């Protein structure tokens, strides 16, 4: 699996702008590239956690989760591991200072995994413009 550079940049920027509160969302992919972040309606964020109301998630395919750790600690918590086990295969944690080296990806077992960052050409949907 890979992630679009623009999608990773979005994750880092929204995580930074949400600090000191956590940011959380779901990841969508086009083929083998993570291209989108879905913010779940009703998500509640605090300095210590972000709780997604997963029952509010639209009926869409997701490949995992993303959330921030404003502390900069990129290790998943016990709650993170429980979510990883239930929702997808790829889980990104972004931490302060929210740059290209302050994030990590984990599999559903909580093991760190490599996610290649690539330049991805997004297709414009003419009907939405």
N, C-alpha and C positions, 0 to 999 in steps of 0.2 A: 504494500500500500504506500501511497505517496500523498503529499499535501501540496496544494497550490500555494505558491509564495504569497499571493495576495490574500488568501484565506488566513494563513498564519499571521500576516501583518495585521489583519482585522482583529484576530484573536488577541494579539499582544496590545493593540491600541485600545480595544474595549476593556480589556482587563486593567490596563493602566488607568483609564478614565473612570473605572468603577471603584478603584482603590480609595479608601481602605476597606471597602466592602468587596466581597467575592462576586465574581461573575460566573454564570453557568449557562450552558446550552448543550444542544445535541448536534452531532456531526452528520452531514450527508455527503455522499460521494457520487461522482459521475464516473462510472467504470471503476478503475482502481485508484482514483484521485479524490481525496477529500476536498470538496469545493465550496461547501456551504455550512453555515452555523445557523441553527434554528433556536431562537430564544423562546422558551416555553412560557405561554401565558400564566400569570400567577406566581412566577418564580419569586421567592423571598430571599433577599440577601442581607447579610450582616457582616460584621468584622470577622466572625469566626466560621461562617458557613454560608452556603447558598443552597436553598431547598427548592428543587424543581417539582412542580405539581404535574407528575408524568401523566396523570389521567387527562390533563388538558392538552397533551401533545396531539396535534392533528394526525390523521391516519396516513403517515408517510414513513418511508424506509429510512432508517438511520443506521450508522455504522459504529456509533459510540458517543462519548460525551467529551465535553471540554469544561474546565473551570479554572479559576485562578486561586492562587495562594498568595495574598498580599505580603505575607511574611518572607516570601522568597524560598521557603522550603518546598522542594519539588517532590518530596516523598508522599505517596498516598496515605491518607488516614484510614482507620478501620472502616469508617462510614464510606469513604471513597471506594475501598475494596469491595464492599457489599454492593455498591452501585455498579462497579465494573463487572461484577459477576452476573448482573441481571440485564445490562443494557449495552450490547454490542461488543465489538472486538478491539476497538481503538479508543484510548482515553488520554486526552491531553491535559496536562497541568501546566499553567503559565504562572511564573512567579516574578516578583520584583527583581530587577529593575525593568522587566518586560522588554528585553531585547532578543536578538536572534539566538542567544545562547542561554536564555533563562526560561526554558520550557522543556518538557519531557513527555514522551508517549509511553503508555503502558498497555499491555494486553489485558484480557478479561481476568487473568489470574494475578494481576498486579506486578507482572514482570516487565521491566523496562524493555522496550522494543524500538527498533529504528524506524523512523518515518522520513523518507526522502523528501526534501523540499524541492519543488520543481516550478519552472515558469509554465503557466497554464493559460492557454488562450480561451477565455470565456466567450461563449456564443451569445450574441445579442438576440433577444427575443423581440422581433419587430412589432408584435402585437402589443407589447407592454410599453412601448415608447411613444 
